[in-house]
Amino acid sequence: DAAADCHDDLRVLLRRFHSSAYVPYIVFDLADTLTWSWRKHKNATLAVALYADFLRRWPDHSLAAAAIRSGAFALKDLGRQEEAVEWMERFEKEFPDRRRELSAIRRHVLGG
């Protein structure tokens, strides 16, 4: 399957060129594509793992807020409510001035 092979090839590439400045963007985009609901190969579990790895490796990256938000959404979609709330709370702690985004996360994670 071409999509699965592409993901495998990207992960090999990421291991080979781990110090490249492009790696954080590739990891984030790979995780992001794995959460698209219309995709045949949606894999929110792998996406969460990639977002967690992203945040562990690049906690101060400009995409960190988006990684936390997207990870919280993916966890909620997986039915992992408690973890989704933890990620939501992390977003609130690390990005207190981003109230509009936090509101969107709350709506998705908590409902209503």
C-alpha positions as a Markdown table, in Angstrom:
| # | Residue | x | y | z |
|---|---|---|---|---|
| 1 | Asp | 0.0 | 0.0 | 0.0 |
| 2 | Ala | 1.5 | 3.3 | -1.1 |
| 3 | Ala | 0.4 | 5.4 | 1.9 |
| 4 | Ala | 1.7 | 3.0 | 4.5 |
| 5 | Asp | 5.0 | 2.6 | 2.5 |
| 6 | Cys | 5.3 | 6.4 | 2.4 |
| 7 | His | 4.9 | 6.6 | 6.2 |
| 8 | Asp | 7.5 | 3.9 | 6.7 |
| 9 | Asp | 9.9 | 5.6 | 4.2 |
| 10 | Leu | 9.5 | 8.9 | 6.1 |
| 11 | Arg | 10.3 | 7.3 | 9.4 |
| 12 | Val | 13.5 | 5.8 | 7.9 |
| 13 | Leu | 14.4 | 9.2 | 6.5 |
| 14 | Leu | 13.8 | 10.9 | 9.9 |
| 15 | Arg | 16.1 | 8.4 | 11.6 |
| 16 | Arg | 18.8 | 8.9 | 9.0 |
| 17 | Phe | 18.7 | 12.7 | 9.0 |
| 18 | His | 17.7 | 13.2 | 12.7 |
| 19 | Ser | 19.7 | 16.4 | 13.1 |
| 20 | Ser | 18.2 | 18.2 | 10.0 |
| 21 | Ala | 16.3 | 21.4 | 10.7 |
| 22 | Tyr | 13.5 | 20.0 | 8.6 |
| 23 | Val | 12.9 | 17.0 | 10.9 |
| 24 | Pro | 10.5 | 18.8 | 13.4 |
| 25 | Tyr | 8.3 | 19.9 | 10.5 |
| 26 | Ile | 8.3 | 16.5 | 8.9 |
| 27 | Val | 7.4 | 14.8 | 12.2 |
| 28 | Phe | 4.6 | 17.3 | 12.8 |
| 29 | Asp | 3.2 | 17.0 | 9.3 |
| 30 | Leu | 3.4 | 13.2 | 9.4 |
| 31 | Ala | 1.4 | 13.1 | 12.7 |
| 32 | Asp | -1.0 | 15.6 | 11.3 |
| 33 | Thr | -1.8 | 13.6 | 8.2 |
| 34 | Leu | -2.4 | 10.5 | 10.4 |
| 35 | Thr | -5.3 | 12.3 | 12.1 |
| 36 | Trp | -7.2 | 13.3 | 9.0 |
| 37 | Ser | -10.7 | 11.7 | 9.3 |
| 38 | Trp | -11.1 | 11.1 | 5.6 |
| 39 | Arg | -7.9 | 9.2 | 5.2 |
| 40 | Lys | -8.1 | 5.5 | 4.6 |
| 41 | His | -5.0 | 5.1 | 6.7 |
| 42 | Lys | -6.0 | 7.2 | 9.7 |
| 43 | Asn | -3.9 | 6.2 | 12.7 |
| 44 | Ala | -4.5 | 8.5 | 15.7 |
| 45 | Thr | -2.6 | 6.2 | 18.0 |
| 46 | Leu | 0.6 | 6.7 | 15.9 |
| 47 | Ala | -0.2 | 10.4 | 15.6 |
| 48 | Val | -0.3 | 10.8 | 19.4 |
| 49 | Ala | 3.0 | 9.0 | 19.7 |
| 50 | Leu | 4.5 | 11.3 | 17.1 |
| 51 | Tyr | 3.1 | 14.4 | 18.8 |
| 52 | Ala | 4.5 | 13.2 | 22.1 |
| 53 | Asp | 7.9 | 12.6 | 20.5 |
| 54 | Phe | 7.8 | 16.0 | 18.9 |
| 55 | Leu | 7.1 | 17.7 | 22.2 |
| 56 | Arg | 9.8 | 15.7 | 24.0 |
| 57 | Arg | 12.4 | 16.6 | 21.4 |
| 58 | Trp | 11.4 | 20.1 | 20.5 |
| 59 | Pro | 9.4 | 21.5 | 23.5 |
| 60 | Asp | 10.1 | 25.2 | 22.5 |
| 61 | His | 9.4 | 24.8 | 18.8 |
| 62 | Ser | 7.0 | 27.2 | 17.1 |
| 63 | Leu | 4.7 | 24.2 | 16.4 |
| 64 | Ala | 4.6 | 23.0 | 20.0 |
| 65 | Ala | 1.2 | 24.6 | 20.7 |
| 66 | Ala | -0.2 | 23.0 | 17.6 |
| 67 | Ala | 1.2 | 19.6 | 18.6 |
| 68 | Ile | -0.4 | 19.8 | 22.0 |
| 69 | Arg | -3.7 | 20.9 | 20.5 |
| 70 | Ser | -3.7 | 18.2 | 17.8 |
| 71 | Gly | -2.6 | 15.6 | 20.3 |
| 72 | Ala | -5.4 | 16.4 | 22.6 |
| 73 | Phe | -7.9 | 16.2 | 19.8 |
| 74 | Ala | -6.5 | 12.8 | 18.7 |
| 75 | Leu | -6.6 | 11.5 | 22.2 |
| 76 | Lys | -10.2 | 12.5 | 22.5 |
| 77 | Asp | -11.1 | 10.9 | 19.2 |
| 78 | Leu | -9.4 | 7.7 | 20.5 |
| 79 | Gly | -11.6 | 7.8 | 23.6 |
| 80 | Arg | -8.6 | 8.5 | 25.9 |
| 81 | Gln | -10.5 | 11.3 | 27.7 |
| 82 | Glu | -8.2 | 11.5 | 30.8 |
| 83 | Glu | -5.1 | 11.9 | 28.7 |
| 84 | Ala | -6.9 | 14.4 | 26.4 |
| 85 | Val | -7.7 | 16.5 | 29.5 |
| 86 | Glu | -4.0 | 16.3 | 30.6 |
| 87 | Trp | -2.9 | 17.6 | 27.2 |
| 88 | Met | -5.5 | 20.4 | 27.4 |
| 89 | Glu | -4.2 | 21.4 | 30.8 |
| 90 | Arg | -0.7 | 21.3 | 29.5 |
| 91 | Phe | -1.7 | 23.7 | 26.7 |
| 92 | Glu | -3.3 | 26.0 | 29.2 |
| 93 | Lys | -0.2 | 26.0 | 31.4 |
| 94 | Glu | 2.3 | 26.5 | 28.6 |
| 95 | Phe | 0.3 | 28.9 | 26.5 |
| 96 | Pro | -1.9 | 30.9 | 28.9 |
| 97 | Asp | -2.3 | 33.8 | 26.4 |
| 98 | Arg | -3.8 | 31.7 | 23.7 |
| 99 | Arg | -7.3 | 31.7 | 25.1 |
| 100 | Arg | -9.1 | 31.3 | 21.8 |
| 101 | Glu | -7.2 | 28.1 | 21.0 |
| 102 | Leu | -7.7 | 26.9 | 24.5 |
| 103 | Ser | -11.4 | 27.5 | 24.2 |
| 104 | Ala | -11.5 | 25.4 | 21.0 |
| 105 | Ile | -9.6 | 22.6 | 22.7 |
| 106 | Arg | -12.0 | 22.7 | 25.7 |
| 107 | Arg | -15.0 | 22.4 | 23.3 |
| 108 | His | -13.5 | 19.4 | 21.6 |
| 109 | Val | -12.2 | 17.6 | 24.6 |
| 110 | Leu | -14.9 | 18.4 | 27.1 |
| 111 | Gly | -17.8 | 18.9 | 24.7 |
| 112 | Gly | -20.2 | 21.8 | 24.5 |
